[in-house]
Amino acid sequence: MAMAALRREGRRIAGPLMSAHPVNPLRASMASSDLCNREHALTGVRFISTQVVRNRMKSVRNIQKITKAMKMVAASKLRAIQTRAENSRGLWQPFTALLGDTPSVDVKKNVIVTISSDKGLCGGINSTSVKISRGLHKLNSGPEKESKYVILGEKAKAQLVRDSKKDIELSITELQKNPLNYTQVAVLADDILKNVEFDALRIVYNKFQSVVSFVPTTSTVIEKKAEAGGKLGELDSYEIEGGETKTEVLQNLAEFQFSCVLFNAVLENACSEQGARMSAMDSSSRNAGDMLDRLTLTYNRTRQASITTELIEIISGASALEG
């Protein structure tokens, strides 16, 4: 049956070739070339469409690997910092019980110490700290008041420098490049106390609660001075040894309180940063997985459509030969 069809097709082709009208070889060549180009173009469109989807799937798969690795690194860093942050709470809590923490105190010179991270991809912890710092700056600004910023971290600096560049008194970055200890933070606190004039220091940071929870917190350290008559208030019942005056004792206690609170705030914010980065990378990995599923479905549909089109062309050609 197939041989009969081929013989019929051969006779059909041989008829025009043997006709009286001569065939222009140039026109025949151009027609054949045009047909081949059209077939290649159609084939190329199908190939490019599947290739684009395949390349995008590869990119999404690579991004998913990166986000999973970043989540594991953040989890490892969090375990190391969390223990130190919990231990540092025993430093500032006695000072808060002794000297107090009065965030509503009204003074003339306010310094807002904003603690943030140097790197991104950690959710909205930096934006939250900056938002609270701006609120405190607006609340403590006025005709007879002065508010300045001391910024720890690159992300807070990048946001506050846009609208409050003239109010930034001191900026320190790459604080967490090396593992933090109390000595480093004490030197940093001493640098702030020497270069910045203040009546109250307001430290803004994110207090760590869990991997998915952190609380924006403000701690206030006031420059202590002896009351009228040389009294120390609640500390007046304590006996003072040595040649220091009561005012100097209060000043030293306030400075030590600031260094302890700052050390705890830096560690708490570092824990919150790693916890937020873990959550962000976990969400990114899951979103990449969902996108990969959708792209796989699109790729399979495109490939199946291409195969179906080719089968239809083959069947149509076979039917034309038989007819």
Phi, psi and chi 1 to 4 in degrees:
 res  aa     phi    psi   chi1   chi2   chi3   chi4
   1 MET       -  -41.5 -173.5  173.6 -175.8      -
   2 ALA   -66.5  -38.2      -      -      -      -
   3 MET   -65.8  -37.5  -66.5  -61.9  -65.2      -
   4 ALA   -64.3  -40.0      -      -      -      -
   5 ALA   -64.9  -39.8      -      -      -      -
   6 LEU   -65.9  -37.3  -73.5  173.2      -      -
   7 ARG   -67.5  -40.9  -79.1 -164.8  -67.8  -83.7
   8 ARG   -62.7  -41.1  -75.5 -163.4  -56.9  -89.4
   9 GLU   -67.0  -36.7 -172.7   65.7   21.2      -
  10 GLY   -64.7  -41.8      -      -      -      -
  11 ARG   -65.0  -37.2  -74.3 -165.1  -61.9  -89.5
  12 ARG   -65.0  -38.7 -169.4  179.6  -56.5  147.3
  13 ILE   -75.5  -36.7  -65.2  173.2      -      -
  14 ALA   -68.3  -28.4      -      -      -      -
  15 GLY   -58.3  -55.5      -      -      -      -
  16 PRO   -63.9  -32.2  -23.3   33.2      -      -
  17 LEU   -66.5  -32.0  -70.1  176.1      -      -
  18 MET   -96.1   10.7  -62.0  172.9   62.3      -
  19 SER   -71.6  169.5   62.6      -      -      -
  20 ALA   -75.3  -24.4      -      -      -      -
  21 HIS   -82.6  123.0  -61.3  -75.4      -      -
  22 PRO   -72.8  148.4   25.7  -32.9      -      -
  23 VAL   -96.3  131.0  178.2      -      -      -
  24 ASN   -75.7  115.7 -170.0  -13.6      -      -
  25 PRO   -65.2  -31.4   18.6  -27.9      -      -
  26 LEU   -67.3  -42.7  178.9   61.1      -      -
  27 ARG   -65.7  -39.5 -175.1  179.1  -60.3  173.3
  28 ALA   -64.4  -39.5      -      -      -      -
  29 SER   -65.6  -41.8  174.6      -      -      -
  30 MET   -64.7  -40.6  -69.2  175.7   63.0      -
  31 ALA   -64.5  -43.3      -      -      -      -
  32 SER   -63.1  -41.6  175.7      -      -      -
  33 SER   -65.1  -40.6  175.3      -      -      -
  34 ASP   -63.3  -39.7 -174.6   38.9      -      -
  35 LEU   -65.4  -41.8 -178.9   61.8      -      -
  36 CYS   -65.0  -42.0  -70.2      -      -      -
  37 ASN   -63.4  -38.6  -70.4  -22.6      -      -
  38 ARG   -65.2  -40.9 -159.4  175.9  -54.4  166.2
  39 GLU   -64.9  -41.3  -69.1  177.4   -5.0      -
  40 HIS   -65.6  -37.1  -74.6  -48.2      -      -
  41 ALA   -64.8  -44.5      -      -      -      -
  42 LEU   -63.2  -43.4  -67.8  173.7      -      -
  43 THR   -63.0  -39.1  -52.1      -      -      -
  44 GLY   -64.1  -38.3      -      -      -      -
  45 VAL   -61.8  -44.4  168.6      -      -      -
  46 ARG   -63.8  -42.4  -65.9 -168.1 -153.4  107.1
  47 PHE   -64.7  -43.6  175.3   74.6      -      -
  48 ILE   -65.0  -39.9  -70.2  173.6      -      -
  49 SER   -63.2  -43.8  104.6      -      -      -
  50 THR   -71.3  -34.0   54.2      -      -      -
  51 GLN   -67.4  -38.8 -174.6   67.6   29.1      -
  52 VAL   -62.9  -44.8  167.6      -      -      -
  53 VAL   -64.7  -39.6  177.6      -      -      -
  54 ARG   -64.6  -40.9 -166.6 -175.9  -61.8  115.3
  55 ASN   -65.0  -39.3  -70.4  -19.9      -      -
  56 ARG   -68.0  -38.8 -167.9  167.3 -175.6 -174.2
  57 MET   -59.6  -41.0  -71.1  170.4   61.3      -
  58 LYS   -63.9  -41.3 -176.1  178.4  179.0 -179.5
  59 SER   -64.2  -45.0  -60.0      -      -      -
  60 VAL   -64.0  -38.5  172.8      -      -      -
  61 ARG   -64.6  -39.4 -164.4  175.0  -70.5  111.3
  62 ASN   -66.8  -40.2  -68.7  -22.8      -      -
  63 ILE   -63.4  -39.6  -68.6  172.0      -      -
  64 GLN   -62.5  -39.4 -171.3 -179.6   35.7      -
  65 LYS   -63.2  -40.8  -68.9  178.2 -178.6  178.1
  66 ILE   -65.6  -45.1  -66.7  171.4      -      -
  67 THR   -65.8  -36.1   53.9      -      -      -
  68 LYS   -65.9  -40.4  -73.9 -177.8  177.6  179.9
  69 ALA   -65.6  -40.3      -      -      -      -
  70 MET   -65.3  -34.6  -68.6 -178.2   67.3      -
  71 LYS   -64.6  -42.8  178.0 -174.3  174.3 -177.5
  72 MET   -65.1  -39.7  -65.6  174.8   62.6      -
  73 VAL   -65.2  -42.6  171.3      -      -      -
  74 ALA   -63.6  -38.2      -      -      -      -
  75 ALA   -64.7  -39.8      -      -      -      -
  76 SER   -65.0  -43.7  176.6      -      -      -
  77 LYS   -66.8  -36.7  -69.3 -177.9  177.3  179.4
  78 LEU   -62.5  -42.8  176.2   61.9      -      -
  79 ARG   -61.6  -36.2  -76.8 -167.9  -66.1  -91.1
  80 ALA   -72.5  -37.8      -      -      -      -
  81 ILE   -82.2  -30.7  -59.3  173.9      -      -
  82 GLN   -61.8  -42.0 -174.3  175.9   -1.1      -
  83 THR   -62.7  -42.2  -55.6      -      -      -
  84 ARG   -68.7  -35.1  -62.4  167.1   60.1 -162.0
  85 ALA   -67.0  -40.9      -      -      -      -
  86 GLU   -65.9  -37.0  -68.3  173.0   -7.9      -
  87 ASN   -70.2  -31.1  -65.8  -25.8      -      -
  88 SER   -73.3  -14.8   68.9      -      -      -
  89 ARG   -66.6  -23.9  -67.6  171.7 -174.3  170.0
  90 GLY   -73.4  -10.6      -      -      -      -
  91 LEU   -80.2  -49.3  -75.6  173.8      -      -
  92 TRP   -89.6  -20.9   64.9  -90.7      -      -
  93 GLN   -62.3  -42.1  -72.2  173.4  -11.2      -
  94 PRO   -62.4  -36.4  -23.2   33.8      -      -
  95 PHE   -67.1  -38.6  -78.4  100.9      -      -
  96 THR   -65.6  -38.4  -57.7      -      -      -
  97 ALA   -68.0  -32.3      -      -      -      -
  98 LEU   -85.0  -49.0 -177.1   63.8      -      -
  99 LEU   -98.0  -16.9  -58.7  175.2      -      -
 100 GLY    86.1  166.2      -      -      -      -
 101 ASP  -137.7  104.5 -173.9   -6.4      -      -
 102 THR  -116.0   88.8   52.8      -      -      -
 103 PRO   -67.5  -19.6   22.3  -31.8      -      -
 104 SER   -91.2    9.8   60.0      -      -      -
 105 VAL   -64.4  139.9   64.3      -      -      -
 106 ASP  -108.0  109.8 -170.5   11.2      -      -
 107 VAL  -129.8  170.7  -65.5      -      -      -
 108 LYS   -83.5  -42.9  -68.5 -176.5  178.0 -180.0
 109 LYS  -110.9  110.0  -66.4 -177.6  179.4 -179.6
 110 ASN  -110.7  136.0  -69.1  -85.6      -      -
 111 VAL  -121.1  121.9  174.3      -      -      -
 112 ILE  -101.6  113.6  -58.2  167.5      -      -
 113 VAL   -94.6  106.6 -177.1      -      -      -
 114 THR   -99.0  122.1  -54.4      -      -      -
 115 ILE  -106.4  126.7  -59.1  175.7      -      -
 116 SER  -141.3 -174.3   68.4      -      -      -
 117 SER   -98.7  164.2   65.2      -      -      -
 118 ASP   -90.9  -18.7  -69.5  -41.9      -      -
 119 LYS  -120.1  159.4  -61.3  178.7 -179.2  178.8
 120 GLY   -96.3 -151.4      -      -      -      -
 121 LEU    57.8   40.2  -60.1  177.3      -      -
 122 CYS  -136.1   36.5   53.3      -      -      -
 123 GLY    73.5 -145.9      -      -      -      -
 124 GLY  -109.3   25.5      -      -      -      -
 125 ILE   -68.5  -35.9   63.1  168.9      -      -
 126 ASN   -71.3  -41.0  -62.8  -42.0      -      -
 127 SER   -63.4  -36.1  -59.9      -      -      -
 128 THR   -65.1  -44.4  -56.3      -      -      -
 129 SER   -63.2  -41.8  -62.4      -      -      -
 130 VAL   -66.1  -39.4  170.4      -      -      -
 131 LYS   -63.5  -43.4 -175.4  177.4  179.7 -179.8
 132 ILE   -67.2  -39.2  -66.7  175.6      -      -
 133 SER   -62.7  -41.6  -60.7      -      -      -
 134 ARG   -64.8  -38.4  -76.4  173.7  174.4  161.6
 135 GLY   -63.5  -43.0      -      -      -      -
 136 LEU   -64.8  -38.9  -72.1  173.1      -      -
 137 HIS   -63.6  -42.5 -175.2  -87.1      -      -
 138 LYS   -68.4  -37.0 -174.9  177.4  179.8 -180.0
 139 LEU   -70.2  -34.5 -175.5   64.5      -      -
 140 ASN  -103.3   22.7  -66.1  -76.2      -      -
 141 SER  -108.5  145.9  -62.6      -      -      -
 142 GLY  -179.5 -175.7      -      -      -      -
 143 PRO   -61.6  -35.3  -20.5   32.1      -      -
 144 GLU  -112.0   13.0  -61.3 -179.9   -4.4      -
 145 LYS  -121.7  156.7  -65.4 -178.4 -178.7  179.9
 146 GLU  -139.1  130.7 -177.2 -177.4    9.1      -
 147 SER  -126.3  132.9  -67.0      -      -      -
 148 LYS  -127.8  160.6  -63.9  -69.2 -176.3 -179.4
 149 TYR  -109.4  140.0  -73.3  113.1      -      -
 150 VAL  -121.9  118.5  171.8      -      -      -
 151 ILE  -110.4  130.0  -57.4  173.2      -      -
 152 LEU  -116.9  107.3  -54.8 -178.4      -      -
 153 GLY   122.2  144.0      -      -      -      -
 154 GLU   -73.8  -35.1 -176.5   64.8   36.5      -
 155 LYS   -69.1  -41.6  -67.4  -58.8  176.7 -179.3
 156 ALA   -67.5  -36.4      -      -      -      -
 157 LYS   -62.5  -43.5  177.1 -175.0  175.5 -177.6
 158 ALA   -62.4  -30.3      -      -      -      -
 159 GLN   -86.1  -41.7  -64.3 -173.7   45.2      -
 160 LEU   -76.4  -24.4  -69.4  173.9      -      -
 161 VAL   -70.6  -15.4   77.6      -      -      -
 162 ARG   -69.2  -43.9  -60.8  172.1 -172.7  169.2
 163 ASP  -120.9   -5.0   54.9   -5.0      -      -
 164 SER  -135.3   37.5  -55.9      -      -      -
 165 LYS   -62.5  -37.3 -173.7  175.3 -178.0  179.1
 166 LYS   -72.9  -17.3   60.6 -177.4  179.0   61.2
 167 ASP   -95.4   -1.7  -65.0  -33.8      -      -
 168 ILE   -82.5  112.4  -62.5  176.1      -      -
 169 GLU   -85.5  -36.4 -164.8   76.0   15.2      -
 170 LEU  -154.0  139.9 -173.3   63.9      -      -
 171 SER  -136.1  130.2  176.5      -      -      -
 172 ILE  -131.1  128.3  -60.0  170.3      -      -
 173 THR  -122.4  173.1   57.9      -      -      -
 174 GLU    56.2   39.3  -63.9 -174.5   -0.7      -
 175 LEU   -71.3  -32.1 -174.5   61.9      -      -
 176 GLN  -101.8   21.6  -59.7  177.3   21.3      -
 177 LYS   -64.3  -37.1 -169.2  173.6 -177.8  180.0
 178 ASN  -115.9  158.1  -61.7  -43.2      -      -
 179 PRO   -56.8  130.5  -24.6   33.4      -      -
 180 LEU   -79.8  144.5  -73.2  170.4      -      -
 181 ASN  -136.8  172.5   53.5   41.3      -      -
 182 TYR   -66.8  -32.3  178.2   75.2      -      -
 183 THR   -62.1  -44.3  -55.7      -      -      -
 184 GLN   -63.0  -44.7  -65.1  174.9  -15.3      -
 185 VAL   -68.6  -34.6  177.9      -      -      -
 186 ALA   -64.3  -39.9      -      -      -      -
 187 VAL   -64.3  -40.7  171.9      -      -      -
 188 LEU   -63.5  -42.6  175.9   62.6      -      -
 189 ALA   -64.4  -39.7      -      -      -      -
 190 ASP   -64.3  -37.2 -173.3   59.5      -      -
 191 ASP   -64.3  -41.2 -169.5   22.5      -      -
 192 ILE   -65.3  -43.3  -65.3  173.1      -      -
 193 LEU   -66.2  -31.6  -67.5  171.9      -      -
 194 LYS   -79.2  -32.5  -73.4  179.8  178.6  178.8
 195 ASN  -101.3   -7.7  -65.1  -67.1      -      -
 196 VAL  -126.0  130.7 -179.6      -      -      -
 197 GLU   -90.1  134.9  -64.8 -177.9    0.0      -
 198 PHE  -154.6  157.0   67.6   94.4      -      -
 199 ASP  -108.7  -25.4  -67.6  -31.8      -      -
 200 ALA  -149.3  135.2      -      -      -      -
 201 LEU  -106.1  124.3  -71.0  161.6      -      -
 202 ARG  -114.0  111.6  -55.4  178.9 -172.3  -85.9
 203 ILE   -96.9  120.0  -54.2  169.8      -      -
 204 VAL  -107.6  123.9  179.9      -      -      -
 205 TYR  -155.0  176.6   62.4   98.2      -      -
 206 ASN  -107.6  117.5  -65.7  -79.0      -      -
 207 LYS   -84.1  129.2 -172.8  174.2 -177.9  179.3
 208 PHE   -78.4  132.1  178.0   78.3      -      -
 209 GLN  -118.7  -48.3  -72.8 -168.2  -26.8      -
 210 SER  -154.2 -178.8   65.7      -      -      -
 211 VAL   -62.5  -32.3  175.9      -      -      -
 212 VAL  -108.2    8.9  -65.4      -      -      -
 213 SER  -141.6  131.0  176.1      -      -      -
 214 PHE  -145.9  149.3   54.4   89.2      -      -
 215 VAL  -117.0  121.5  179.4      -      -      -
 216 PRO   -62.8  127.5  -20.1   31.8      -      -
 217 THR  -132.0  146.9  -52.5      -      -      -
 218 THR  -125.7  123.9  -57.3      -      -      -
 219 SER  -112.2  138.5  -63.1      -      -      -
 220 THR  -116.8  130.7  -53.6      -      -      -
 221 VAL  -120.2  122.6  177.7      -      -      -
 222 ILE  -105.2  143.6  -55.2  171.9      -      -
 223 GLU   -71.7  110.0 -173.8  179.1   12.5      -
 224 LYS   -79.8  139.3  -65.6  -70.8 -175.9  178.7
 225 LYS  -136.6  151.3  -64.5 -179.7 -178.6  178.8
 226 ALA   -68.2  145.1      -      -      -      -
 227 GLU   -75.5  175.8  -61.2  176.0   -3.3      -
 228 ALA   -60.8  136.7      -      -      -      -
 229 GLY    88.9    4.4      -      -      -      -
 230 GLY    77.6   19.6      -      -      -      -
 231 LYS   -88.4  155.2  -65.1 -175.7  177.7 -179.6
 232 LEU  -104.2   12.5  -62.3  175.6      -      -
 233 GLY    70.6 -125.0      -      -      -      -
 234 GLU   -68.7  -22.4  -63.9  179.5   -2.5      -
 235 LEU   -84.8   -0.9  -61.9  177.7      -      -
 236 ASP   -68.3  -22.0 -162.3   47.9      -      -
 237 SER   -77.7  -11.9   58.8      -      -      -
 238 TYR   -85.1  145.2  -68.8   88.2      -      -
 239 GLU   -87.3  131.9 -178.6 -179.5   -5.7      -
 240 ILE  -104.6  125.3  -60.5  174.8      -      -
 241 GLU  -107.1  152.2  -63.4 -179.5   -4.9      -
 242 GLY    97.6 -177.5      -      -      -      -
 243 GLY   -93.8    7.7      -      -      -      -
 244 GLU   -77.6  145.5  -66.2 -177.1  -17.9      -
 245 THR   -80.7  169.7   63.5      -      -      -
 246 LYS   -65.6  -37.7  -64.0  179.6  179.6 -179.8
 247 THR   -64.2  -39.3  -55.9      -      -      -
 248 GLU   -66.8  -36.7  -69.5  174.4  -13.8      -
 249 VAL   -63.0  -45.5  170.6      -      -      -
 250 LEU   -62.3  -41.2  -83.7  175.8      -      -
 251 GLN   -63.4  -43.4 -175.3   69.4   22.0      -
 252 ASN   -65.2  -40.5  -67.7  -24.5      -      -
 253 LEU   -63.7  -41.5  -74.5  174.2      -      -
 254 ALA   -64.7  -40.0      -      -      -      -
 255 GLU   -67.1  -41.3  -68.0  177.3    0.7      -
 256 PHE   -66.9  -37.7 -169.2   41.3      -      -
 257 GLN   -60.6  -43.2  179.7 -168.4   11.3      -
 258 PHE   -62.2  -43.6  173.2   60.2      -      -
 259 SER   -64.9  -38.4   64.0      -      -      -
 260 CYS   -69.1  -43.9  -66.9      -      -      -
 261 VAL   -64.7  -40.5  172.0      -      -      -
 262 LEU   -64.8  -40.3 -174.7   63.9      -      -
 263 PHE   -62.1  -46.0  178.4   57.9      -      -
 264 ASN   -65.7  -39.3  175.1 -104.0      -      -
 265 ALA   -64.6  -40.4      -      -      -      -
 266 VAL   -64.4  -42.5  169.6      -      -      -
 267 LEU   -69.2  -41.5  -70.2  176.7      -      -
 268 GLU   -62.3  -41.9  -66.7  -81.5    0.4      -
 269 ASN   -67.7  -35.9 -164.0   81.8      -      -
 270 ALA   -65.1  -39.3      -      -      -      -
 271 CYS   -63.3  -44.7  -78.9      -      -      -
 272 SER   -62.3  -37.9  -59.1      -      -      -
 273 GLU   -62.1  -47.6  175.2 -168.2   -9.7      -
 274 GLN   -68.5  -37.7  -60.9  -57.6  -27.4      -
 275 GLY   -64.5  -42.5      -      -      -      -
 276 ALA   -66.0  -36.3      -      -      -      -
 277 ARG   -67.2  -37.9 -176.4  168.7  -72.2  116.9
 278 MET   -60.3  -46.6  -81.6 -176.4   60.8      -
 279 SER   -63.9  -42.3  -59.5      -      -      -
 280 ALA   -64.9  -42.8      -      -      -      -
 281 MET   -69.8  -33.3  -67.6  -58.5  102.5      -
 282 ASP   -65.4  -43.4 -177.4   60.5      -      -
 283 SER   -64.1  -39.9  -60.3      -      -      -
 284 SER   -64.8  -39.2  -60.9      -      -      -
 285 SER   -64.5  -41.9  -60.3      -      -      -
 286 ARG   -67.5  -39.5  -76.6 -169.9  -85.6  106.4
 287 ASN   -64.6  -38.3  -68.3  -22.3      -      -
 288 ALA   -64.8  -37.7      -      -      -      -
 289 GLY   -63.9  -42.1      -      -      -      -
 290 ASP   -64.3  -41.5  -64.6  -20.1      -      -
 291 MET   -65.4  -37.2 -174.8  178.8  -67.7      -
 292 LEU   -64.9  -38.2 -165.8   59.4      -      -
 293 ASP   -63.1  -43.4  -67.7  -20.4      -      -
 294 ARG   -65.9  -41.0  -68.5 -165.9  -62.6  -90.8
 295 LEU   -66.6  -36.9  -72.7  172.6      -      -
 296 THR   -63.1  -42.0  -57.1      -      -      -
 297 LEU   -64.1  -42.3 -178.1   60.9      -      -
 298 THR   -63.0  -42.1  -57.0      -      -      -
 299 TYR   -63.6  -43.8  174.0   76.0      -      -
 300 ASN   -64.2  -40.8  -69.8  -24.7      -      -
 301 ARG   -64.8  -41.9  -75.1  177.9  176.1  175.4
 302 THR   -64.5  -43.8  -55.1      -      -      -
 303 ARG   -65.4  -40.0 -170.9  168.9   58.8   87.2
 304 GLN   -66.4  -38.0 -171.3   63.5   38.8      -
 305 ALA   -65.0  -39.0      -      -      -      -
 306 SER   -64.3  -42.5  176.2      -      -      -
 307 ILE   -65.1  -41.8  -66.3  171.9      -      -
 308 THR   -63.4  -40.8  -56.3      -      -      -
 309 THR   -62.9  -42.3  -55.8      -      -      -
 310 GLU   -65.4  -39.4  -68.7  177.4   -0.9      -
 311 LEU   -63.7  -40.8  -73.6  174.5      -      -
 312 ILE   -63.1  -39.7  -69.4  173.4      -      -
 313 GLU   -65.4  -40.7  -69.6  175.3   -4.3      -
 314 ILE   -64.6  -45.1  -67.0  170.6      -      -
 315 ILE   -65.0  -40.2  -65.6  170.8      -      -
 316 SER   -64.7  -40.4  -61.4      -      -      -
 317 GLY   -64.4  -40.6      -      -      -      -
 318 ALA   -65.4  -39.9      -      -      -      -
 319 SER   -65.3  -37.1  -60.3      -      -      -
 320 ALA   -66.6  -37.0      -      -      -      -
 321 LEU   -66.2  -41.1  -71.8  175.6      -      -
 322 GLU   -70.9  -30.8  -69.3  179.6   -0.6      -
 323 GLY   -79.4      -      -      -      -      -
